[in-house]
């Protein structure tokens, strides 16, 4: 990824980013701890 695009979420990579976030959360907190991610603004538009 070029330095211009670093940190830019696209429809193509947002799912991957969220899956990695979920993996890290489970690793740190265990599977029994509930979590909810609420997407707002542009992120919500990307997934719709």
FENFEN-V357635 format. One record per residue. RES is the residue in three letters. PSI is psi in radians with two decimals (none if undefined). Layout:
# FENFEN-V357635
RES_PSI + RES_PSI
This chain:
# FENFEN-V357635
UNK_2.34 + UNK_2.80 + UNK_-0.46 + UNK_-0.60 + UNK_-0.01 + UNK_2.25 + UNK_0.08 + UNK_2.19 + UNK_2.35 + UNK_2.93 + UNK_-0.61 + UNK_-0.63 + UNK_-0.14 + UNK_-0.71 + UNK_-0.76 + UNK_-0.76 + UNK_-0.76 + UNK_-0.65 + UNK_-0.73 + UNK_-0.67 + UNK_-0.76 + UNK_-0.72 + UNK_-0.78 + UNK_-0.70 + UNK_-0.81 + UNK_-0.68 + UNK_-0.70 + UNK_-0.55 + UNK_-0.16 + UNK_2.88 + UNK_-0.33 + UNK_-0.26 + UNK_2.08 + UNK_2.61 + UNK_2.68 + UNK_2.31 + UNK_2.20 + UNK_2.08 + UNK_2.30 + UNK_2.86 + UNK_-2.35 + UNK_-0.60 + UNK_-0.71 + UNK_-0.63 + UNK_-0.68 + UNK_-0.69 + UNK_-0.23 + UNK_none
